[in-house]
Amino acid sequence: MKNVQKVLVLLILIALCSTVLFAQGVQEKPKAGGTLNVYSIMPEKYATKIFEEFTKDTGIKVNFVRLSSGEALARLIAEKANPQVDALWGGPADTYEAGVLEGVFDVYSPSEAEKVPAQFRSKDGYWTGIGIIPLTFLSNAKYLKDKGLNPPASWTDLLDPAYRNSLQMADARTSGTATERIYSLVKVYGEDEAYAYQKKLHQNVQLYTKGGAGGAMPIATGQAASGVFYIVDALDIQQQGYDLVISYPKEGVTYGVEASGIIKGAKNKAAAQALMDWASSKRLGEVMVANLINYIPTRPDVTVTNPSLDMSQVKLLEADSTWKGENRTRFVERWIAEVIQQ
């Protein structure tokens, strides 16, 4: 009789354990798993942290290669017949619009796309914005003091002879930051005057860097005086403790919409769609804020804690992403012909 009772007790315990495990299984959504291959225009240190969190949430492992926007677009076009990656992550939306014209992106509407304002996503569903990044001036405080200069507050300030051979900023042949600089100048001055300005600016440029953030460290260490950067890169170097000044031109700046999209012919399409769904959610914005990744989230319901991302006193100029994409190649070619090769 005692043996029968022991068996009954054991069966009851097994049943209870099974019930608990079943309940946990219902409550916890199973992770998708799998692998995703990505080209990332977003700097590696940011992308690494973001993809780590994505993997924790979904179980999907991300393999990525970091490229500048020009390099990424060139590769995607060259690989169009046999795509080597499933998604493009980060980089300005005009890069995506240029890619749409080349037929390299697939249409997909993420699960929470409607919660991202319309101006921060493709009207046709080719890309979804994940962050907003205005242009800014970044200057070495000691250089300004030694030269008796105020932080630049106008585009014309960068033409001052005091900056002769002392500016570093990105190369439009490879960098989305540089093409954003051209868009800003065109919006401020008109196209022809923008190129006349850039010819003058060229006389003060020490070096055009391959990537958008390339000149930030030389400015931080005093090898260069100032330059034009996206706010995310300017804040990143300032947060490292360097004595730097961030300022904005009174005429205004345009801003990049950092985007994400699926490659047409992606071999891991379901995983790429999972990334787009995650990217459109509030979760991505919270990850960026928590890790001091200073993009302004496209989701308006994400609370930004860094006061430097308050753009209420900055003149932001609107430049439609489609317009940028349609003019990108022509603007870069004109920059090469009239500024670099003059």
C-alpha positions as CSV (number, residue, x, y, z in Angstrom):
1,M,0.0,0.0,0.0
2,K,2.8,2.4,0.9
3,N,4.4,1.7,-2.5
4,V,1.2,2.6,-4.3
5,Q,1.0,5.8,-2.3
6,K,4.6,6.7,-3.3
7,V,3.8,6.1,-7.0
8,L,0.7,8.3,-6.8
9,V,2.7,11.1,-5.1
10,L,5.4,10.8,-7.8
11,L,2.8,11.0,-10.6
12,I,1.2,14.1,-9.0
13,L,4.6,15.8,-8.8
14,I,5.4,15.0,-12.4
15,A,2.0,16.4,-13.5
16,L,2.6,19.6,-11.5
17,C,6.0,20.1,-13.0
18,S,4.6,19.5,-16.5
19,T,1.9,22.1,-15.9
20,V,4.4,24.7,-14.7
21,L,6.7,24.0,-17.7
22,F,3.8,24.2,-20.1
23,A,2.6,27.5,-18.6
24,Q,6.2,29.0,-18.9
25,G,6.3,27.9,-22.5
26,V,3.0,29.7,-23.2
27,Q,4.2,32.9,-21.5
28,E,7.6,33.0,-23.1
29,K,7.6,33.4,-26.9
30,P,10.1,31.0,-28.4
31,K,13.1,32.6,-30.0
32,A,13.4,32.4,-33.7
33,G,17.0,31.4,-33.9
34,G,19.0,31.3,-37.2
35,T,21.6,33.5,-38.7
36,L,21.6,36.9,-40.4
37,N,24.3,38.4,-42.6
38,V,24.5,42.2,-42.7
39,Y,26.4,45.1,-44.1
40,S,26.5,47.8,-41.5
41,I,27.2,51.4,-42.2
42,M,26.6,52.1,-38.6
43,P,30.0,52.2,-36.8
44,E,31.1,48.8,-35.5
45,K,31.0,49.6,-31.8
46,Y,27.4,50.7,-32.0
47,A,26.3,47.9,-34.3
48,T,27.9,45.3,-32.1
49,K,26.0,46.4,-29.0
50,I,22.7,46.6,-30.9
51,F,23.0,43.2,-32.6
52,E,23.9,41.7,-29.2
53,E,20.6,42.9,-27.8
54,F,18.8,41.8,-30.9
55,T,20.3,38.3,-30.6
56,K,19.3,38.1,-26.9
57,D,15.7,39.0,-27.8
58,T,15.3,36.8,-30.9
59,G,18.0,34.1,-30.8
60,I,19.1,35.2,-34.3
61,K,22.9,35.5,-34.6
62,V,24.1,38.4,-36.7
63,N,27.3,38.3,-38.8
64,F,28.2,41.8,-40.1
65,V,30.8,43.7,-42.0
66,R,31.2,47.4,-41.4
67,L,31.5,49.5,-44.5
68,S,31.1,53.2,-45.4
69,S,27.9,54.1,-47.2
70,G,29.6,54.4,-50.6
71,E,31.3,51.1,-50.2
72,A,28.2,49.3,-49.0
73,L,26.1,50.7,-51.9
74,A,28.8,49.7,-54.5
75,R,29.0,46.2,-53.1
76,L,25.2,45.7,-53.1
77,I,25.0,46.8,-56.7
78,A,27.9,44.6,-57.7
79,E,26.4,41.6,-55.9
80,K,22.8,42.2,-57.1
81,A,22.7,38.9,-59.1
82,N,23.9,36.9,-56.1
83,P,23.4,38.8,-52.8
84,Q,26.0,38.1,-50.1
85,V,24.0,39.7,-47.2
86,D,20.4,39.8,-46.1
87,A,20.1,43.3,-44.8
88,L,21.7,46.7,-44.7
89,W,21.9,48.4,-41.3
90,G,22.4,52.1,-40.6
91,G,23.6,54.8,-42.9
92,P,21.6,57.7,-44.3
93,A,18.4,57.1,-46.1
94,D,19.6,58.6,-49.3
95,T,22.0,55.7,-49.7
96,Y,18.9,53.4,-49.6
97,E,17.0,55.6,-52.0
98,A,19.9,55.4,-54.4
99,G,19.9,51.6,-53.9
100,V,16.2,51.5,-54.7
101,L,16.9,53.1,-58.1
102,E,19.4,50.2,-58.6
103,G,16.9,47.5,-57.6
104,V,18.9,46.2,-54.6
105,F,16.2,46.5,-51.9
106,D,13.1,44.5,-51.1
107,V,9.8,45.9,-49.9
108,Y,8.8,45.0,-46.4
109,S,6.6,46.8,-43.9
110,P,7.8,46.1,-40.3
111,S,5.3,45.1,-37.7
112,E,5.3,48.6,-36.0
113,A,6.1,50.7,-39.0
114,E,3.1,52.9,-38.5
115,K,4.5,54.1,-35.2
116,V,7.5,55.6,-37.0
117,P,6.6,59.0,-38.5
118,A,6.1,58.9,-42.3
119,Q,9.0,61.2,-43.0
120,F,11.3,58.7,-41.4
121,R,10.4,55.7,-43.5
122,S,10.2,54.9,-47.2
123,K,6.7,55.6,-48.6
124,D,7.0,52.5,-50.7
125,G,8.3,50.2,-47.9
126,Y,11.9,49.9,-49.0
127,W,13.5,51.1,-45.8
128,T,12.6,52.1,-42.2
129,G,14.3,54.8,-40.2
130,I,16.0,53.9,-36.9
131,G,17.6,57.2,-35.9
132,I,17.9,60.9,-36.8
133,I,21.3,62.6,-36.9
134,P,21.7,66.3,-37.6
135,L,25.0,67.7,-38.9
136,T,27.1,69.8,-36.5
137,F,30.4,71.6,-36.2
138,L,33.0,69.9,-34.0
139,S,36.0,72.1,-32.9
140,N,39.0,71.7,-30.7
141,A,38.6,74.1,-27.7
142,K,42.3,74.8,-27.3
143,Y,42.7,75.7,-31.0
144,L,39.8,78.2,-30.8
145,K,41.3,79.8,-27.7
146,D,44.8,80.0,-29.1
147,K,43.6,81.6,-32.3
148,G,41.1,83.9,-30.5
149,L,38.2,82.3,-32.3
150,N,34.6,81.8,-31.2
151,P,33.1,78.4,-32.0
152,P,31.9,78.5,-35.7
153,A,28.3,79.7,-35.8
154,S,28.0,80.1,-39.5
155,W,29.0,78.2,-42.6
156,T,31.1,81.2,-43.6
157,D,33.1,81.0,-40.4
158,L,34.8,77.9,-41.7
159,L,36.2,80.0,-44.6
160,D,38.3,82.1,-42.1
161,P,42.0,82.0,-43.0
162,A,42.7,81.0,-39.4
163,Y,41.5,77.5,-40.4
164,R,43.9,77.3,-43.3
165,N,44.9,73.6,-43.8
166,S,43.3,72.8,-40.4
167,L,39.9,71.3,-41.2
168,Q,39.1,67.6,-41.5
169,M,35.8,66.2,-42.8
170,A,34.5,63.3,-44.8
171,D,35.0,62.5,-48.4
172,A,31.9,62.5,-50.5
173,R,33.1,59.6,-52.6
174,T,32.8,57.2,-49.7
175,S,30.9,58.9,-46.9
176,G,27.2,59.6,-46.2
177,T,28.2,62.3,-43.8
178,A,29.9,64.1,-46.7
179,T,26.9,63.9,-49.0
180,E,24.8,65.2,-46.1
181,R,27.1,68.2,-46.0
182,I,26.5,68.9,-49.6
183,Y,22.7,68.6,-49.2
184,S,22.9,71.2,-46.3
185,L,24.9,73.6,-48.4
186,V,22.6,73.2,-51.4
187,K,19.6,73.9,-49.2
188,V,21.3,77.0,-47.6
189,Y,22.9,78.5,-50.7
190,G,21.3,76.9,-53.8
191,E,23.2,74.5,-55.9
192,D,25.7,76.7,-57.8
193,E,26.5,78.8,-54.8
194,A,27.0,75.7,-52.7
195,Y,29.7,74.5,-55.1
196,A,31.3,77.9,-55.2
197,Y,31.4,77.8,-51.3
198,Q,32.9,74.3,-51.3
199,K,35.7,75.4,-53.6
200,K,36.6,78.1,-51.0
201,L,36.2,75.6,-48.2
202,H,38.6,73.2,-49.9
203,Q,41.5,75.7,-49.3
204,N,41.1,75.2,-45.6
205,V,40.8,71.4,-45.7
206,Q,43.7,69.4,-44.4
207,L,42.2,66.0,-45.2
208,Y,39.0,64.4,-46.4
209,T,38.5,61.1,-44.5
210,K,37.0,57.9,-45.8
211,G,34.4,57.6,-43.0
212,G,32.2,60.2,-41.6
213,A,33.8,60.0,-38.1
214,G,37.4,59.8,-39.4
215,G,38.3,63.4,-38.6
216,A,36.9,63.4,-35.0
217,M,39.9,62.0,-33.2
218,P,42.4,64.2,-35.0
219,I,40.3,67.2,-33.9
220,A,40.2,65.8,-30.4
221,T,43.9,65.5,-30.2
222,G,44.7,68.8,-31.8
223,Q,46.0,67.6,-35.1
224,A,43.1,69.4,-36.8
225,A,40.9,72.3,-35.7
226,S,37.4,71.7,-36.8
227,G,35.1,69.9,-39.1
228,V,31.5,68.9,-40.0
229,F,30.1,65.7,-38.5
230,Y,26.9,63.9,-37.7
231,I,25.9,64.6,-34.0
232,V,26.3,61.0,-33.1
233,D,30.0,61.0,-34.0
234,A,30.6,64.4,-32.4
235,L,29.1,63.4,-29.1
236,D,30.8,60.0,-29.1
237,I,34.3,61.6,-29.2
238,Q,33.3,64.4,-26.7
239,Q,32.0,61.7,-24.3
240,Q,35.5,60.3,-24.2
241,G,36.6,63.3,-22.2
242,Y,38.2,65.5,-24.9
243,D,37.9,69.3,-24.7
244,L,35.7,69.8,-27.7
245,V,33.0,72.3,-28.7
246,I,29.8,71.4,-30.6
247,S,28.1,74.2,-32.4
248,Y,25.7,74.8,-35.3
249,P,25.5,77.2,-38.2
250,K,22.8,79.9,-37.9
251,E,21.8,79.2,-41.6
252,G,20.8,75.7,-40.6
253,V,21.8,72.1,-41.2
254,T,20.0,69.1,-42.8
255,Y,19.8,65.8,-40.9
256,G,20.3,62.2,-41.9
257,V,17.7,59.6,-41.3
258,E,19.7,56.5,-40.3
259,A,17.9,53.6,-42.0
260,S,17.6,49.8,-42.3
261,G,16.4,47.6,-45.1
262,I,16.2,44.1,-46.6
263,I,18.2,43.1,-49.6
264,K,16.3,41.7,-52.6
265,G,17.1,38.0,-52.9
266,A,18.1,37.7,-49.3
267,K,18.9,34.1,-48.4
268,N,17.7,34.5,-44.8
269,K,14.7,36.6,-45.5
270,A,12.7,35.6,-42.4
271,A,15.6,36.6,-40.1
272,A,15.9,39.9,-42.0
273,Q,12.2,40.6,-41.5
274,A,12.7,39.8,-37.8
275,L,15.4,42.5,-37.6
276,M,13.2,45.0,-39.4
277,D,10.3,44.3,-36.9
278,W,12.7,44.7,-34.0
279,A,14.1,47.9,-35.5
280,S,10.7,49.4,-35.8
281,S,9.9,48.7,-32.1
282,K,10.4,50.9,-29.1
283,R,13.0,48.4,-27.9
284,L,15.7,49.6,-30.3
285,G,15.4,53.2,-29.2
286,E,15.6,52.1,-25.6
287,V,18.8,50.1,-26.3
288,M,20.4,53.2,-28.0
289,V,19.5,55.5,-25.1
290,A,20.8,53.0,-22.5
291,N,24.1,52.5,-24.3
292,L,24.7,56.2,-25.1
293,I,24.4,55.6,-28.8
294,N,23.4,59.2,-29.7
295,Y,21.0,58.8,-32.5
296,I,17.7,60.6,-31.9
297,P,15.2,57.6,-32.1
298,T,12.6,57.8,-34.9
299,R,10.1,56.4,-32.4
300,P,8.6,59.5,-30.7
301,D,7.6,57.5,-27.7
302,V,11.2,56.8,-26.7
303,T,12.5,59.2,-24.0
304,V,15.9,60.8,-24.9
305,T,18.0,61.7,-21.8
306,N,21.0,63.4,-23.3
307,P,20.3,67.2,-23.4
308,S,22.7,67.6,-26.4
309,L,20.1,65.8,-28.5
310,D,17.6,68.6,-27.8
311,M,17.3,70.2,-31.3
312,S,14.8,72.9,-30.2
313,Q,17.4,75.7,-30.6
314,V,18.9,74.3,-33.9
315,K,17.6,75.3,-37.3
316,L,16.9,72.0,-39.0
317,L,16.5,72.2,-42.8
318,E,14.2,69.7,-44.4
319,A,15.6,67.7,-47.3
320,D,13.4,64.8,-48.6
321,S,15.2,61.4,-48.7
322,T,13.9,60.8,-52.2
323,W,15.4,64.1,-53.4
324,K,18.6,63.2,-51.8
325,G,18.7,59.7,-53.4
326,E,17.9,61.1,-56.8
327,N,20.6,63.7,-56.7
328,R,23.3,61.9,-54.7
329,T,25.4,60.5,-57.6
330,R,25.2,63.8,-59.5
331,F,26.1,65.9,-56.5
332,V,29.1,63.7,-55.7
333,E,30.3,63.7,-59.3
334,R,30.1,67.5,-59.4
335,W,32.0,67.7,-56.1
336,I,34.8,65.6,-57.5
337,A,35.0,67.6,-60.8
338,E,34.7,71.1,-59.3
339,V,36.2,70.8,-55.8
340,I,38.7,67.9,-55.7
341,Q,40.0,68.1,-59.2
342,Q,40.0,71.9,-59.7
